[in-house]
Structure formats: C-alpha cells, structure tokens
Amino acid sequence: MQIKHEKRNGAIICRIEGQININTSEALSVFFDNFAGFSGQKVLLNFSKVEYIDSMGMATVIKIHKKCLASGSSLVLSDVPPKIGSIFKITKVDRVFSIFPTEQEALNSFIKA
C-alpha cells in the first residue's frame, strides 16, 4: 500500500494505492497519526486505486474517521470502486461516511459545508 498526499483548496487529499488489509492497516494508522491535532482539517480519502479492503482495513478507516470527528475535522471518501463500495453497503459502513463519486465532488462538499 502507498499513500500519496497533497494539500489543495484547504483540504488534505490522500490517494491510497493497493490493499488496505491486516498487513497494511498499521501503516495507514501511523500515517494519520502524523496528522494528530489537525483540528478543523478537511481530509479526503481517494479510493480510486484501492484494490481490496478487509475487515481490519475497514476498522482502521473507521478509526481514522472517529479521530477526525473528535478533533473537529471532516473526512470524506471519493472514487470508491464498485467492488469496495458493495462491501461498504453490505456492512452498512456507507452510512458512516460521506462518499462522493469523484475527488472534485468531494472537494466541493467542503466548500458547501
């Protein structure tokens, strides 16, 4: 798994590539721990290049979401592939997140908020 990030329009855009699973979840968690204390930050997770997510990966993404909420930050997801989107729907995780079809629509949601 690789994470590329940039700051654009006042938001941190994180593009995740590869698999989010039991072997990579810790790295994802550590990456976000580096943003600890980013009160009021806007965070976008782009899933366009995520190939697979397991239950540990979903738990990690939910944990990141909870950290964002606790710090007054916003977290949205974009470009979720259909295969992963169906897993989110089956497990009802799609009710936890704001999920947008494209990165631009996700960025626009921050402006409207």
N, C-alpha and C positions, 0 to 999 in steps of 0.2 A: 504494500500500500504506500502511496505517495500522497502528500498534501502540498498543494501549491496555494499560496495565498497572496492577496493584494488588497490594498485599501482603495476604494473608489466610491465617490459620492457619499462619503461619511460612513461607509459600511466596510466590514472585513468580509471579503469573498474568499471562501475556502473551497478549492476544487479537489475533491478526493478521487484518487485513481486506484483501481484494483479491488481488493476484497476487504470488507470490514468484518472480521471474524475473531475467534478466540485468540488467534496468534497476532492480530494487529490492533485489537481494541485498546490495549495498554498504550501503544504509541499515539493513537488518536486522543486518548485521555490526557496524556502528557503534553501533547501539542496544545490542547485547550487550557491546560493548567498554566501555560505560559501567558495566557490572556486573563488570568485571575485578577480580579479587581478592576475589570474593564467596565465599570458601572456606566450604564446608559448606552453601551455599544450596540451597533446593529450588526448581526452576524448572519451570513448567508452560506449555507452548505450546498454546493452544486454537486449533485449525484450523477451527472451525465456519464462519468467514466467508472462508476462503481459497478463491478461485475457481479458481486454477491454480498449478501449480508446475512449473518446468522444471529441467533438469539443474543449472544454476548455483544455483538455489534450493535444490535438494536438497543440493548440495555445501556451501552455506552453513549449512544446518540441521545437517548432519553436523559441520561445523567448530565450530559452537556446542556441540554435544554433546561433542566432544573437549575443548574448553576447560572445560566443566563437569566432566568426568571428571578432568582434570589438576588442577583446583582442589579436588577432593573434594566437588563439588556433584552434585546429582541433576537430571536432565532427563527429563521425561515429556511425551507428547503426548496431547491429547484431542480428541474431536469431529471426527475426520478424516473429511471427506466421502468417500462411496464411490468417486468418480472418482479422488481423490487417493490413497485407500487402495489402489486397484488398481495405481496407478503404484508405490507403495511395495512392494507384493507382487511385481510383475513384476521390479523392480530389486533385490529382496531387502533393501531398506532397512528394511522392517518388522522384520527380525531385529536391527537395531541399536538400535531404540528400544522402550521400554515404551509401548504405545499403549492408551488407555482409551476406551471408548465415550462417557463423559461427563466433564465437568470435575470433578464431585463424586467420581466413582470414582478419578480421577487424584489428587485431594487426599487421599482416603482411603488411597491407596497409600503416601503419605509417612508417614502415621501408623503403618502396619503395618511399615514398614521399620525 
